[in-house]
């Protein structure tokens, strides 16, 4: 299982975020919802987590 790449977060990574000013990374849904508030960020659910994201 892959975990969220945010510091100190132990949640399962469920979403890949494409950040124009940083590396792409996999994060949990909670972090993804926060990150996508920033302009230009694209979030894509990982295949096995689409049900949790929608
Ligand atoms: Zn997280």
mmCIF file of the protein (N, C-alpha, C, O) and its ligand, coordinates in Angstrom:
data_MODEL
# 
_entry.id   MODEL 
# 
loop_
_entity.id 
_entity.type 
_entity.pdbx_number_of_molecules 
1 polymer     1 
2 non-polymer 1 
# 
_entity_poly.entity_id                      1 
_entity_poly.type                           'polypeptide(L)' 
_entity_poly.nstd_linkage                   no 
_entity_poly.nstd_monomer                   no 
_entity_poly.pdbx_seq_one_letter_code       
;(UNK)(UNK)(UNK)(UNK)(UNK)(UNK)(UNK)(UNK)(UNK)(UNK)(UNK)(UNK)(UNK)(UNK)(UNK)(UNK)
(UNK)(UNK)(UNK)(UNK)(UNK)(UNK)(UNK)(UNK)(UNK)(UNK)(UNK)(UNK)(UNK)(UNK)(UNK)(UNK)
(UNK)(UNK)(UNK)(UNK)(UNK)(UNK)(UNK)(UNK)(UNK)(UNK)(UNK)(UNK)(UNK)(UNK)(UNK)(UNK)
(UNK)(UNK)(UNK)(UNK)(UNK)(UNK)
;
_entity_poly.pdbx_seq_one_letter_code_can   XXXXXXXXXXXXXXXXXXXXXXXXXXXXXXXXXXXXXXXXXXXXXXXXXXXXXX 
_entity_poly.pdbx_strand_id                 A 
# 
loop_
_entity_poly_seq.entity_id 
_entity_poly_seq.num 
_entity_poly_seq.mon_id 
_entity_poly_seq.hetero 
1 1  UNK n 
1 2  UNK n 
1 3  UNK n 
1 4  UNK n 
1 5  UNK n 
1 6  UNK n 
1 7  UNK n 
1 8  UNK n 
1 9  UNK n 
1 10 UNK n 
1 11 UNK n 
1 12 UNK n 
1 13 UNK n 
1 14 UNK n 
1 15 UNK n 
1 16 UNK n 
1 17 UNK n 
1 18 UNK n 
1 19 UNK n 
1 20 UNK n 
1 21 UNK n 
1 22 UNK n 
1 23 UNK n 
1 24 UNK n 
1 25 UNK n 
1 26 UNK n 
1 27 UNK n 
1 28 UNK n 
1 29 UNK n 
1 30 UNK n 
1 31 UNK n 
1 32 UNK n 
1 33 UNK n 
1 34 UNK n 
1 35 UNK n 
1 36 UNK n 
1 37 UNK n 
1 38 UNK n 
1 39 UNK n 
1 40 UNK n 
1 41 UNK n 
1 42 UNK n 
1 43 UNK n 
1 44 UNK n 
1 45 UNK n 
1 46 UNK n 
1 47 UNK n 
1 48 UNK n 
1 49 UNK n 
1 50 UNK n 
1 51 UNK n 
1 52 UNK n 
1 53 UNK n 
1 54 UNK n 
# 
loop_
_struct_asym.id 
_struct_asym.entity_id 
A 1 
B 2 
# 
loop_
_chem_comp.id 
_chem_comp.type 
_chem_comp.mon_nstd_flag 
UNK 'L-peptide linking' . 
ZN  non-polymer         . 
# 
_pdbx_entity_nonpoly.entity_id   2 
_pdbx_entity_nonpoly.name        ? 
_pdbx_entity_nonpoly.comp_id     ZN 
# 
_pdbx_nonpoly_scheme.asym_id         B 
_pdbx_nonpoly_scheme.entity_id       2 
_pdbx_nonpoly_scheme.mon_id          ZN 
_pdbx_nonpoly_scheme.ndb_seq_num     1 
_pdbx_nonpoly_scheme.pdb_seq_num     101 
_pdbx_nonpoly_scheme.auth_seq_num    101 
_pdbx_nonpoly_scheme.pdb_mon_id      ZN 
_pdbx_nonpoly_scheme.auth_mon_id     ZN 
_pdbx_nonpoly_scheme.pdb_strand_id   A 
_pdbx_nonpoly_scheme.pdb_ins_code    . 
# 
loop_
_atom_site.group_PDB 
_atom_site.id 
_atom_site.type_symbol 
_atom_site.label_atom_id 
_atom_site.label_alt_id 
_atom_site.label_comp_id 
_atom_site.label_asym_id 
_atom_site.label_entity_id 
_atom_site.label_seq_id 
_atom_site.pdbx_PDB_ins_code 
_atom_site.Cartn_x 
_atom_site.Cartn_y 
_atom_site.Cartn_z 
_atom_site.occupancy 
_atom_site.B_iso_or_equiv 
_atom_site.pdbx_formal_charge 
_atom_site.auth_seq_id 
_atom_site.auth_comp_id 
_atom_site.auth_asym_id 
_atom_site.auth_atom_id 
_atom_site.pdbx_PDB_model_num 
ATOM   1   N  N  . UNK A 1 1  ? 0.838   -1.194 0.000   1.00 0.00 ? 1   UNK A N  1 
ATOM   2   C  CA . UNK A 1 1  ? 0.000   0.000  0.000   1.00 0.00 ? 1   UNK A CA 1 
ATOM   3   C  C  . UNK A 1 1  ? 0.875   1.246  0.000   1.00 0.00 ? 1   UNK A C  1 
ATOM   4   O  O  . UNK A 1 1  ? 1.889   1.323  0.694   1.00 0.00 ? 1   UNK A O  1 
ATOM   5   N  N  . UNK A 1 2  ? 0.472   2.169  -0.761  1.00 0.00 ? 2   UNK A N  1 
ATOM   6   C  CA . UNK A 1 2  ? 1.215   3.421  -0.840  1.00 0.00 ? 2   UNK A CA 1 
ATOM   7   C  C  . UNK A 1 2  ? 0.569   4.451  0.074   1.00 0.00 ? 2   UNK A C  1 
ATOM   8   O  O  . UNK A 1 2  ? -0.653  4.589  0.112   1.00 0.00 ? 2   UNK A O  1 
ATOM   9   N  N  . UNK A 1 3  ? 1.402   5.165  0.801   1.00 0.00 ? 3   UNK A N  1 
ATOM   10  C  CA . UNK A 1 3  ? 0.847   6.165  1.711   1.00 0.00 ? 3   UNK A CA 1 
ATOM   11  C  C  . UNK A 1 3  ? 0.975   7.559  1.125   1.00 0.00 ? 3   UNK A C  1 
ATOM   12  O  O  . UNK A 1 3  ? 1.753   7.807  0.204   1.00 0.00 ? 3   UNK A O  1 
ATOM   13  N  N  . UNK A 1 4  ? 0.189   8.452  1.690   1.00 0.00 ? 4   UNK A N  1 
ATOM   14  C  CA . UNK A 1 4  ? 0.195   9.862  1.294   1.00 0.00 ? 4   UNK A CA 1 
ATOM   15  C  C  . UNK A 1 4  ? 1.609   10.427 1.389   1.00 0.00 ? 4   UNK A C  1 
ATOM   16  O  O  . UNK A 1 4  ? 2.338   10.124 2.333   1.00 0.00 ? 4   UNK A O  1 
ATOM   17  N  N  . UNK A 1 5  ? 1.992   11.237 0.423   1.00 0.00 ? 5   UNK A N  1 
ATOM   18  C  CA . UNK A 1 5  ? 3.363   11.752 0.401   1.00 0.00 ? 5   UNK A CA 1 
ATOM   19  C  C  . UNK A 1 5  ? 3.526   13.048 1.189   1.00 0.00 ? 5   UNK A C  1 
ATOM   20  O  O  . UNK A 1 5  ? 4.628   13.592 1.263   1.00 0.00 ? 5   UNK A O  1 
ATOM   21  N  N  . UNK A 1 6  ? 2.442   13.545 1.776   1.00 0.00 ? 6   UNK A N  1 
ATOM   22  C  CA . UNK A 1 6  ? 2.575   14.744 2.612   1.00 0.00 ? 6   UNK A CA 1 
ATOM   23  C  C  . UNK A 1 6  ? 3.252   14.374 3.930   1.00 0.00 ? 6   UNK A C  1 
ATOM   24  O  O  . UNK A 1 6  ? 3.029   13.287 4.462   1.00 0.00 ? 6   UNK A O  1 
ATOM   25  N  N  . UNK A 1 7  ? 4.067   15.265 4.447   1.00 0.00 ? 7   UNK A N  1 
ATOM   26  C  CA . UNK A 1 7  ? 4.808   14.995 5.673   1.00 0.00 ? 7   UNK A CA 1 
ATOM   27  C  C  . UNK A 1 7  ? 3.870   14.662 6.822   1.00 0.00 ? 7   UNK A C  1 
ATOM   28  O  O  . UNK A 1 7  ? 2.899   15.377 7.071   1.00 0.00 ? 7   UNK A O  1 
ATOM   29  N  N  . UNK A 1 8  ? 4.165   13.575 7.519   1.00 0.00 ? 8   UNK A N  1 
ATOM   30  C  CA . UNK A 1 8  ? 3.422   13.232 8.713   1.00 0.00 ? 8   UNK A CA 1 
ATOM   31  C  C  . UNK A 1 8  ? 2.056   12.637 8.480   1.00 0.00 ? 8   UNK A C  1 
ATOM   32  O  O  . UNK A 1 8  ? 1.320   12.395 9.436   1.00 0.00 ? 8   UNK A O  1 
ATOM   33  N  N  . UNK A 1 9  ? 1.694   12.393 7.229   1.00 0.00 ? 9   UNK A N  1 
ATOM   34  C  CA . UNK A 1 9  ? 0.377   11.841 6.939   1.00 0.00 ? 9   UNK A CA 1 
ATOM   35  C  C  . UNK A 1 9  ? 0.493   10.344 6.675   1.00 0.00 ? 9   UNK A C  1 
ATOM   36  O  O  . UNK A 1 9  ? 1.283   9.914  5.835   1.00 0.00 ? 9   UNK A O  1 
ATOM   37  N  N  . UNK A 1 10 ? -0.289  9.565  7.390   1.00 0.00 ? 10  UNK A N  1 
ATOM   38  C  CA . UNK A 1 10 ? -0.229  8.106  7.278   1.00 0.00 ? 10  UNK A CA 1 
ATOM   39  C  C  . UNK A 1 10 ? -1.390  7.538  6.471   1.00 0.00 ? 10  UNK A C  1 
ATOM   40  O  O  . UNK A 1 10 ? -1.530  6.319  6.367   1.00 0.00 ? 10  UNK A O  1 
ATOM   41  N  N  . UNK A 1 11 ? -2.210  8.390  5.909   1.00 0.00 ? 11  UNK A N  1 
ATOM   42  C  CA . UNK A 1 11 ? -3.364  7.909  5.153   1.00 0.00 ? 11  UNK A CA 1 
ATOM   43  C  C  . UNK A 1 11 ? -2.936  7.260  3.846   1.00 0.00 ? 11  UNK A C  1 
ATOM   44  O  O  . UNK A 1 11 ? -1.837  7.504  3.348   1.00 0.00 ? 11  UNK A O  1 
ATOM   45  N  N  . UNK A 1 12 ? -3.802  6.447  3.306   1.00 0.00 ? 12  UNK A N  1 
ATOM   46  C  CA . UNK A 1 12 ? -3.513  5.781  2.049   1.00 0.00 ? 12  UNK A CA 1 
ATOM   47  C  C  . UNK A 1 12 ? -3.575  6.788  0.899   1.00 0.00 ? 12  UNK A C  1 
ATOM   48  O  O  . UNK A 1 12 ? -4.490  7.608  0.821   1.00 0.00 ? 12  UNK A O  1 
ATOM   49  N  N  . UNK A 1 13 ? -2.591  6.710  0.015   1.00 0.00 ? 13  UNK A N  1 
ATOM   50  C  CA . UNK A 1 13 ? -2.611  7.573  -1.159  1.00 0.00 ? 13  UNK A CA 1 
ATOM   51  C  C  . UNK A 1 13 ? -3.746  7.141  -2.079  1.00 0.00 ? 13  UNK A C  1 
ATOM   52  O  O  . UNK A 1 13 ? -3.848  5.967  -2.436  1.00 0.00 ? 13  UNK A O  1 
ATOM   53  N  N  . UNK A 1 14 ? -4.592  8.084  -2.459  1.00 0.00 ? 14  UNK A N  1 
ATOM   54  C  CA . UNK A 1 14 ? -5.757  7.756  -3.277  1.00 0.00 ? 14  UNK A CA 1 
ATOM   55  C  C  . UNK A 1 14 ? -5.855  8.618  -4.521  1.00 0.00 ? 14  UNK A C  1 
ATOM   56  O  O  . UNK A 1 14 ? -6.619  8.314  -5.437  1.00 0.00 ? 14  UNK A O  1 
ATOM   57  N  N  . UNK A 1 15 ? -5.090  9.684  -4.551  1.00 0.00 ? 15  UNK A N  1 
ATOM   58  C  CA . UNK A 1 15 ? -5.204  10.637 -5.653  1.00 0.00 ? 15  UNK A CA 1 
ATOM   59  C  C  . UNK A 1 15 ? -3.810  11.074 -6.090  1.00 0.00 ? 15  UNK A C  1 
ATOM   60  O  O  . UNK A 1 15 ? -2.953  11.365 -5.255  1.00 0.00 ? 15  UNK A O  1 
ATOM   61  N  N  . UNK A 1 16 ? -3.590  11.120 -7.390  1.00 0.00 ? 16  UNK A N  1 
ATOM   62  C  CA . UNK A 1 16 ? -2.344  11.685 -7.904  1.00 0.00 ? 16  UNK A CA 1 
ATOM   63  C  C  . UNK A 1 16 ? -2.604  13.146 -8.249  1.00 0.00 ? 16  UNK A C  1 
ATOM   64  O  O  . UNK A 1 16 ? -3.558  13.465 -8.959  1.00 0.00 ? 16  UNK A O  1 
ATOM   65  N  N  . UNK A 1 17 ? -1.756  14.021 -7.747  1.00 0.00 ? 17  UNK A N  1 
ATOM   66  C  CA . UNK A 1 17 ? -1.897  15.441 -8.067  1.00 0.00 ? 17  UNK A CA 1 
ATOM   67  C  C  . UNK A 1 17 ? -0.738  15.876 -8.950  1.00 0.00 ? 17  UNK A C  1 
ATOM   68  O  O  . UNK A 1 17 ? 0.421   15.542 -8.706  1.00 0.00 ? 17  UNK A O  1 
ATOM   69  N  N  . UNK A 1 18 ? -1.091  16.634 -9.986  1.00 0.00 ? 18  UNK A N  1 
ATOM   70  C  CA . UNK A 1 18 ? -0.101  17.177 -10.910 1.00 0.00 ? 18  UNK A CA 1 
ATOM   71  C  C  . UNK A 1 18 ? 0.059   18.651 -10.578 1.00 0.00 ? 18  UNK A C  1 
ATOM   72  O  O  . UNK A 1 18 ? -0.819  19.464 -10.870 1.00 0.00 ? 18  UNK A O  1 
ATOM   73  N  N  . UNK A 1 19 ? 1.185   18.986 -9.966  1.00 0.00 ? 19  UNK A N  1 
ATOM   74  C  CA . UNK A 1 19 ? 1.419   20.336 -9.464  1.00 0.00 ? 19  UNK A CA 1 
ATOM   75  C  C  . UNK A 1 19 ? 2.430   21.022 -10.377 1.00 0.00 ? 19  UNK A C  1 
ATOM   76  O  O  . UNK A 1 19 ? 3.556   20.548 -10.520 1.00 0.00 ? 19  UNK A O  1 
ATOM   77  N  N  . UNK A 1 20 ? 2.034   22.141 -10.997 1.00 0.00 ? 20  UNK A N  1 
ATOM   78  C  CA . UNK A 1 20 ? 2.923   22.787 -11.976 1.00 0.00 ? 20  UNK A CA 1 
ATOM   79  C  C  . UNK A 1 20 ? 4.264   23.220 -11.405 1.00 0.00 ? 20  UNK A C  1 
ATOM   80  O  O  . UNK A 1 20 ? 5.269   23.230 -12.116 1.00 0.00 ? 20  UNK A O  1 
ATOM   81  N  N  . UNK A 1 21 ? 4.287   23.577 -10.131 1.00 0.00 ? 21  UNK A N  1 
ATOM   82  C  CA . UNK A 1 21 ? 5.512   24.107 -9.536  1.00 0.00 ? 21  UNK A CA 1 
ATOM   83  C  C  . UNK A 1 21 ? 6.249   23.086 -8.676  1.00 0.00 ? 21  UNK A C  1 
ATOM   84  O  O  . UNK A 1 21 ? 7.206   23.438 -7.987  1.00 0.00 ? 21  UNK A O  1 
ATOM   85  N  N  . UNK A 1 22 ? 5.818   21.828 -8.708  1.00 0.00 ? 22  UNK A N  1 
ATOM   86  C  CA . UNK A 1 22 ? 6.470   20.796 -7.901  1.00 0.00 ? 22  UNK A CA 1 
ATOM   87  C  C  . UNK A 1 22 ? 6.295   19.452 -8.602  1.00 0.00 ? 22  UNK A C  1 
ATOM   88  O  O  . UNK A 1 22 ? 5.619   19.350 -9.626  1.00 0.00 ? 22  UNK A O  1 
ATOM   89  N  N  . UNK A 1 23 ? 6.920   18.425 -8.025  1.00 0.00 ? 23  UNK A N  1 
ATOM   90  C  CA . UNK A 1 23 ? 6.796   17.091 -8.603  1.00 0.00 ? 23  UNK A CA 1 
ATOM   91  C  C  . UNK A 1 23 ? 5.380   16.552 -8.438  1.00 0.00 ? 23  UNK A C  1 
ATOM   92  O  O  . UNK A 1 23 ? 4.685   16.872 -7.474  1.00 0.00 ? 23  UNK A O  1 
ATOM   93  N  N  . UNK A 1 24 ? 4.971   15.736 -9.391  1.00 0.00 ? 24  UNK A N  1 
ATOM   94  C  CA . UNK A 1 24 ? 3.709   15.014 -9.218  1.00 0.00 ? 24  UNK A CA 1 
ATOM   95  C  C  . UNK A 1 24 ? 3.836   14.132 -7.992  1.00 0.00 ? 24  UNK A C  1 
ATOM   96  O  O  . UNK A 1 24 ? 4.909   13.599 -7.708  1.00 0.00 ? 24  UNK A O  1 
ATOM   97  N  N  . UNK A 1 25 ? 2.740   13.979 -7.268  1.00 0.00 ? 25  UNK A N  1 
ATOM   98  C  CA . UNK A 1 25 ? 2.808   13.094 -6.107  1.00 0.00 ? 25  UNK A CA 1 
ATOM   99  C  C  . UNK A 1 25 ? 1.449   12.492 -5.801  1.00 0.00 ? 25  UNK A C  1 
ATOM   100 O  O  . UNK A 1 25 ? 0.410   12.993 -6.230  1.00 0.00 ? 25  UNK A O  1 
ATOM   101 N  N  . UNK A 1 26 ? 1.488   11.402 -5.046  1.00 0.00 ? 26  UNK A N  1 
ATOM   102 C  CA . UNK A 1 26 ? 0.265   10.701 -4.671  1.00 0.00 ? 26  UNK A CA 1 
ATOM   103 C  C  . UNK A 1 26 ? -0.074  11.057 -3.227  1.00 0.00 ? 26  UNK A C  1 
ATOM   104 O  O  . UNK A 1 26 ? 0.757   10.945 -2.326  1.00 0.00 ? 26  UNK A O  1 
ATOM   105 N  N  . UNK A 1 27 ? -1.294  11.481 -3.038  1.00 0.00 ? 27  UNK A N  1 
ATOM   106 C  CA . UNK A 1 27 ? -1.708  11.899 -1.700  1.00 0.00 ? 27  UNK A CA 1 
ATOM   107 C  C  . UNK A 1 27 ? -3.064  11.294 -1.356  1.00 0.00 ? 27  UNK A C  1 
ATOM   108 O  O  . UNK A 1 27 ? -3.743  10.726 -2.211  1.00 0.00 ? 27  UNK A O  1 
ATOM   109 N  N  . UNK A 1 28 ? -3.443  11.426 -0.090  1.00 0.00 ? 28  UNK A N  1 
ATOM   110 C  CA . UNK A 1 28 ? -4.750  10.945 0.343   1.00 0.00 ? 28  UNK A CA 1 
ATOM   111 C  C  . UNK A 1 28 ? -5.837  11.912 -0.133  1.00 0.00 ? 28  UNK A C  1 
ATOM   112 O  O  . UNK A 1 28 ? -5.534  13.009 -0.603  1.00 0.00 ? 28  UNK A O  1 
ATOM   113 N  N  . UNK A 1 29 ? -7.081  11.510 -0.011  1.00 0.00 ? 29  UNK A N  1 
ATOM   114 C  CA . UNK A 1 29 ? -8.160  12.356 -0.501  1.00 0.00 ? 29  UNK A CA 1 
ATOM   115 C  C  . UNK A 1 29 ? -8.231  13.685 0.247   1.00 0.00 ? 29  UNK A C  1 
ATOM   116 O  O  . UNK A 1 29 ? -8.526  14.721 -0.349  1.00 0.00 ? 29  UNK A O  1 
ATOM   117 N  N  . UNK A 1 30 ? -7.964  13.656 1.537   1.00 0.00 ? 30  UNK A N  1 
ATOM   118 C  CA . UNK A 1 30 ? -8.045  14.889 2.318   1.00 0.00 ? 30  UNK A CA 1 
ATOM   119 C  C  . UNK A 1 30 ? -7.023  15.907 1.826   1.00 0.00 ? 30  UNK A C  1 
ATOM   120 O  O  . UNK A 1 30 ? -7.354  17.077 1.629   1.00 0.00 ? 30  UNK A O  1 
ATOM   121 N  N  . UNK A 1 31 ? -5.788  15.469 1.627   1.00 0.00 ? 31  UNK A N  1 
ATOM   122 C  CA . UNK A 1 31 ? -4.776  16.385 1.128   1.00 0.00 ? 31  UNK A CA 1 
ATOM   123 C  C  . UNK A 1 31 ? -5.061  16.803 -0.305  1.00 0.00 ? 31  UNK A C  1 
ATOM   124 O  O  . UNK A 1 31 ? -4.818  17.950 -0.679  1.00 0.00 ? 31  UNK A O  1 
ATOM   125 N  N  . UNK A 1 32 ? -5.570  15.887 -1.103  1.00 0.00 ? 32  UNK A N  1 
ATOM   126 C  CA . UNK A 1 32 ? -5.867  16.224 -2.495  1.00 0.00 ? 32  UNK A CA 1 
ATOM   127 C  C  . UNK A 1 32 ? -6.903  17.339 -2.576  1.00 0.00 ? 32  UNK A C  1 
ATOM   128 O  O  . UNK A 1 32 ? -6.780  18.262 -3.381  1.00 0.00 ? 32  UNK A O  1 
ATOM   129 N  N  . UNK A 1 33 ? -7.924  17.239 -1.731  1.00 0.00 ? 33  UNK A N  1 
ATOM   130 C  CA . UNK A 1 33 ? -8.967  18.276 -1.758  1.00 0.00 ? 33  UNK A CA 1 
ATOM   131 C  C  . UNK A 1 33 ? -8.397  19.636 -1.415  1.00 0.00 ? 33  UNK A C  1 
ATOM   132 O  O  . UNK A 1 33 ? -8.846  20.649 -1.953  1.00 0.00 ? 33  UNK A O  1 
ATOM   133 N  N  . UNK A 1 34 ? -7.420  19.677 -0.532  1.00 0.00 ? 34  UNK A N  1 
ATOM   134 C  CA . UNK A 1 34 ? -6.792  20.942 -0.180  1.00 0.00 ? 34  UNK A CA 1 
ATOM   135 C  C  . UNK A 1 34 ? -5.878  21.425 -1.299  1.00 0.00 ? 34  UNK A C  1 
ATOM   136 O  O  . UNK A 1 34 ? -5.883  22.605 -1.650  1.00 0.00 ? 34  UNK A O  1 
ATOM   137 N  N  . UNK A 1 35 ? -5.097  20.510 -1.854  1.00 0.00 ? 35  UNK A N  1 
ATOM   138 C  CA . UNK A 1 35 ? -4.114  20.897 -2.867  1.00 0.00 ? 35  UNK A CA 1 
ATOM   139 C  C  . UNK A 1 35 ? -4.786  21.403 -4.136  1.00 0.00 ? 35  UNK A C  1 
ATOM   140 O  O  . UNK A 1 35 ? -4.295  22.343 -4.762  1.00 0.00 ? 35  UNK A O  1 
ATOM   141 N  N  . UNK A 1 36 ? -5.897  20.795 -4.519  1.00 0.00 ? 36  UNK A N  1 
ATOM   142 C  CA . UNK A 1 36 ? -6.538  21.203 -5.774  1.00 0.00 ? 36  UNK A CA 1 
ATOM   143 C  C  . UNK A 1 36 ? -7.194  22.578 -5.680  1.00 0.00 ? 36  UNK A C  1 
ATOM   144 O  O  . UNK A 1 36 ? -7.667  23.107 -6.686  1.00 0.00 ? 36  UNK A O  1 
ATOM   145 N  N  . UNK A 1 37 ? -7.228  23.161 -4.477  1.00 0.00 ? 37  UNK A N  1 
ATOM   146 C  CA . UNK A 1 37 ? -7.724  24.538 -4.368  1.00 0.00 ? 37  UNK A CA 1 
ATOM   147 C  C  . UNK A 1 37 ? -6.767  25.509 -5.053  1.00 0.00 ? 37  UNK A C  1 
ATOM   148 O  O  . UNK A 1 37 ? -7.158  26.613 -5.431  1.00 0.00 ? 37  UNK A O  1 
ATOM   149 N  N  . UNK A 1 38 ? -5.513  25.092 -5.209  1.00 0.00 ? 38  UNK A N  1 
ATOM   150 C  CA . UNK A 1 38 ? -4.524  25.953 -5.847  1.00 0.00 ? 38  UNK A CA 1 
ATOM   151 C  C  . UNK A 1 38 ? -4.704  25.940 -7.359  1.00 0.00 ? 38  UNK A C  1 
ATOM   152 O  O  . UNK A 1 38 ? -5.008  24.902 -7.947  1.00 0.00 ? 38  UNK A O  1 
ATOM   153 N  N  . UNK A 1 39 ? -4.521  27.058 -7.963  1.00 0.00 ? 39  UNK A N  1 
ATOM   154 C  CA . UNK A 1 39 ? -4.728  27.198 -9.391  1.00 0.00 ? 39  UNK A CA 1 
ATOM   155 C  C  . UNK A 1 39 ? -3.726  26.356 -10.181 1.00 0.00 ? 39  UNK A C  1 
ATOM   156 O  O  . UNK A 1 39 ? -2.533  26.340 -9.878  1.00 0.00 ? 39  UNK A O  1 
ATOM   157 N  N  . UNK A 1 40 ? -4.223  25.669 -11.182 1.00 0.00 ? 40  UNK A N  1 
ATOM   158 C  CA . UNK A 1 40 ? -3.354  24.932 -12.086 1.00 0.00 ? 40  UNK A CA 1 
ATOM   159 C  C  . UNK A 1 40 ? -3.091  23.495 -11.684 1.00 0.00 ? 40  UNK A C  1 
ATOM   160 O  O  . UNK A 1 40 ? -2.464  22.749 -12.436 1.00 0.00 ? 40  UNK A O  1 
ATOM   161 N  N  . UNK A 1 41 ? -3.557  23.094 -10.515 1.00 0.00 ? 41  UNK A N  1 
ATOM   162 C  CA . UNK A 1 41 ? -3.332  21.725 -10.052 1.00 0.00 ? 41  UNK A CA 1 
ATOM   163 C  C  . UNK A 1 41 ? -4.410  20.808 -10.618 1.00 0.00 ? 41  UNK A C  1 
ATOM   164 O  O  . UNK A 1 41 ? -5.597  21.133 -10.594 1.00 0.00 ? 41  UNK A O  1 
ATOM   165 N  N  . UNK A 1 42 ? -3.984  19.675 -11.120 1.00 0.00 ? 42  UNK A N  1 
ATOM   166 C  CA . UNK A 1 42 ? -4.922  18.681 -11.619 1.00 0.00 ? 42  UNK A CA 1 
ATOM   167 C  C  . UNK A 1 42 ? -4.842  17.452 -10.728 1.00 0.00 ? 42  UNK A C  1 
ATOM   168 O  O  . UNK A 1 42 ? -3.751  16.977 -10.414 1.00 0.00 ? 42  UNK A O  1 
ATOM   169 N  N  . UNK A 1 43 ? -5.988  16.940 -10.324 1.00 0.00 ? 43  UNK A N  1 
ATOM   170 C  CA . UNK A 1 43 ? -6.028  15.738 -9.488  1.00 0.00 ? 43  UNK A CA 1 
ATOM   171 C  C  . UNK A 1 43 ? -6.681  14.610 -10.266 1.00 0.00 ? 43  UNK A C  1 
ATOM   172 O  O  . UNK A 1 43 ? -7.677  14.808 -10.961 1.00 0.00 ? 43  UNK A O  1 
ATOM   173 N  N  . UNK A 1 44 ? -6.103  13.427 -10.138 1.00 0.00 ? 44  UNK A N  1 
ATOM   174 C  CA . UNK A 1 44 ? -6.629  12.253 -10.835 1.00 0.00 ? 44  UNK A CA 1 
ATOM   175 C  C  . UNK A 1 44 ? -6.685  11.102 -9.842  1.00 0.00 ? 44  UNK A C  1 
ATOM   176 O  O  . UNK A 1 44 ? -5.660  10.757 -9.254  1.00 0.00 ? 44  UNK A O  1 
ATOM   177 N  N  . UNK A 1 45 ? -7.849  10.498 -9.637  1.00 0.00 ? 45  UNK A N  1 
ATOM   178 C  CA . UNK A 1 45 ? -7.924  9.392  -8.683  1.00 0.00 ? 45  UNK A CA 1 
ATOM   179 C  C  . UNK A 1 45 ? -7.108  8.203  -9.156  1.00 0.00 ? 45  UNK A C  1 
ATOM   180 O  O  . UNK A 1 45 ? -7.104  7.880  -10.344 1.00 0.00 ? 45  UNK A O  1 
ATOM   181 N  N  . UNK A 1 46 ? -6.422  7.557  -8.238  1.00 0.00 ? 46  UNK A N  1 
ATOM   182 C  CA . UNK A 1 46 ? -5.732  6.316  -8.577  1.00 0.00 ? 46  UNK A CA 1 
ATOM   183 C  C  . UNK A 1 46 ? -6.777  5.244  -8.828  1.00 0.00 ? 46  UNK A C  1 
ATOM   184 O  O  . UNK A 1 46 ? -7.867  5.292  -8.258  1.00 0.00 ? 46  UNK A O  1 
ATOM   185 N  N  . UNK A 1 47 ? -6.455  4.287  -9.670  1.00 0.00 ? 47  UNK A N  1 
ATOM   186 C  CA . UNK A 1 47 ? -7.444  3.330  -10.161 1.00 0.00 ? 47  UNK A CA 1 
ATOM   187 C  C  . UNK A 1 47 ? -8.247  2.636  -9.062  1.00 0.00 ? 47  UNK A C  1 
ATOM   188 O  O  . UNK A 1 47 ? -9.467  2.507  -9.159  1.00 0.00 ? 47  UNK A O  1 
ATOM   189 N  N  . UNK A 1 48 ? -7.553  2.192  -8.021  1.00 0.00 ? 48  UNK A N  1 
ATOM   190 C  CA . UNK A 1 48 ? -8.248  1.412  -7.013  1.00 0.00 ? 48  UNK A CA 1 
ATOM   191 C  C  . UNK A 1 48 ? -8.927  2.261  -5.958  1.00 0.00 ? 48  UNK A C  1 
ATOM   192 O  O  . UNK A 1 48 ? -9.476  1.730  -4.993  1.00 0.00 ? 48  UNK A O  1 
ATOM   193 N  N  . UNK A 1 49 ? -8.897  3.579  -6.130  1.00 0.00 ? 49  UNK A N  1 
ATOM   194 C  CA . UNK A 1 49 ? -9.455  4.455  -5.110  1.00 0.00 ? 49  UNK A CA 1 
ATOM   195 C  C  . UNK A 1 49 ? -10.548 5.357  -5.662  1.00 0.00 ? 49  UNK A C  1 
ATOM   196 O  O  . UNK A 1 49 ? -11.015 6.256  -4.961  1.00 0.00 ? 49  UNK A O  1 
ATOM   197 N  N  . UNK A 1 50 ? -10.957 5.140  -6.880  1.00 0.00 ? 50  UNK A N  1 
ATOM   198 C  CA . UNK A 1 50 ? -11.935 6.032  -7.503  1.00 0.00 ? 50  UNK A CA 1 
ATOM   199 C  C  . UNK A 1 50 ? -13.227 6.095  -6.706  1.00 0.00 ? 50  UNK A C  1 
ATOM   200 O  O  . UNK A 1 50 ? -13.863 7.148  -6.652  1.00 0.00 ? 50  UNK A O  1 
ATOM   201 N  N  . UNK A 1 51 ? -13.622 5.006  -6.095  1.00 0.00 ? 51  UNK A N  1 
ATOM   202 C  CA . UNK A 1 51 ? -14.864 5.001  -5.340  1.00 0.00 ? 51  UNK A CA 1 
ATOM   203 C  C  . UNK A 1 51 ? -14.802 5.920  -4.125  1.00 0.00 ? 51  UNK A C  1 
ATOM   204 O  O  . UNK A 1 51 ? -15.803 6.527  -3.745  1.00 0.00 ? 51  UNK A O  1 
ATOM   205 N  N  . UNK A 1 52 ? -13.626 6.018  -3.522  1.00 0.00 ? 52  UNK A N  1 
ATOM   206 C  CA . UNK A 1 52 ? -13.484 6.886  -2.365  1.00 0.00 ? 52  UNK A CA 1 
ATOM   207 C  C  . UNK A 1 52 ? -13.438 8.359  -2.741  1.00 0.00 ? 52  UNK A C  1 
ATOM   208 O  O  . UNK A 1 52 ? -13.810 9.228  -1.953  1.00 0.00 ? 52  UNK A O  1 
ATOM   209 N  N  . UNK A 1 53 ? -12.988 8.616  -3.925  1.00 0.00 ? 53  UNK A N  1 
ATOM   210 C  CA . UNK A 1 53 ? -12.803 9.999  -4.350  1.00 0.00 ? 53  UNK A CA 1 
ATOM   211 C  C  . UNK A 1 53 ? -14.121 10.623 -4.770  1.00 0.00 ? 53  UNK A C  1 
ATOM   212 O  O  . UNK A 1 53 ? -14.361 11.800 -4.500  1.00 0.00 ? 53  UNK A O  1 
ATOM   213 N  N  . UNK A 1 54 ? -14.975 9.860  -5.423  1.00 0.00 ? 54  UNK A N  1 
ATOM   214 C  CA . UNK A 1 54 ? -16.198 10.437 -5.949  1.00 0.00 ? 54  UNK A CA 1 
ATOM   215 C  C  . UNK A 1 54 ? -17.278 10.551 -4.884  1.00 0.00 ? 54  UNK A C  1 
ATOM   216 O  O  . UNK A 1 54 ? -18.380 11.021 -5.169  1.00 0.00 ? 54  UNK A O  1 
HETATM 217 ZN ZN . ZN  B 2 .  ? -2.512  13.034 3.380   1.00 0.00 ? 101 ZN  A ZN 1 
# 
